[in-house]
């Protein structure tokens, strides 16, 4: 049965009172608003939105996945399309590899390499349950695993090239036939 505050040692009660007093002081409103000014930017800065391409520029994407992925609006449209088809794992992997290649710190590179491997390649990957593991052949997986012993910017190159080829052969033609793309070229 709970005995309440009386059961606590005297030193604990004194310490609790001391903390209560300090917190009470902090919670009091300042006499003047000037005493409590915290500099906040008026609005958080948003990254600039990708500009919608001209129909002519969008038309070039049907022949070049590389041009599509280099364009921020194209990448976002392609990604949205793949998400609508529940097949975004390839573009997510490709984007993770692009981000990985930009990493300078060896420690961060090792962390990112581990995460990419666990999320997209490892057979027991948690994302495999939700169908998000990328589909690469045994040889490519073995080469990638070997490359990850000492992570470098090129550790995922073979796997990324395979996934790029798969998207170019399979996903890009479906995207070009989609309403997502047809709206862009009007």
Phi, psi and omega in degrees: 000142182285130181263358178076199184292334182298334182282343181283148176298152183304320182296325178293319180295319179296318180296319179297319179296319179298315179295319179299319180296315180296317179295320178300321179295318180292327183280347179291145178288142177290153179297325183227142180296335181294331179293342190232032181281129176242125182286114175240141174293151183301311178225142176296142181285130177262147175295147181298139180288146177291135182280135179297131182284162174288157177303325180296317179295316180297327178298330180293336183292333183294340180255354185213104175297326180300315178295321179299313184286338178283339181268121182304321179290320178297316178299314181296320179294315180297317179296316177300318178299312181296323177297321180295336178262004183057040180225041184277356185300325181292315180290325177296318178296314180301315179295320178297321178293320178298316178296318180301317182297335181277352184286130181263319184289126179300326180293312179295323179298316179296319179297313180294320180299316179298315181296315179299315180300312182294321183283325190240338189245314184309136182301320180268023184301139180301327180286344178297326179300320180269011177079023186256009177281136180288151184263094176239153182287166183301318181299313180297320179297318180296317179298316181297316179299319179296319180295333184279355176299319174230090184303136176220169180302338182261010184304324184257008186306313182297313180294320181295321178295321178296316181292321177300313180298321178296315179295322181294320183279325189249306187285319182299312178300323177293320179298316182297329178276350186281163175294328178308309184285318183301326177293328182288329185267003178283000000 
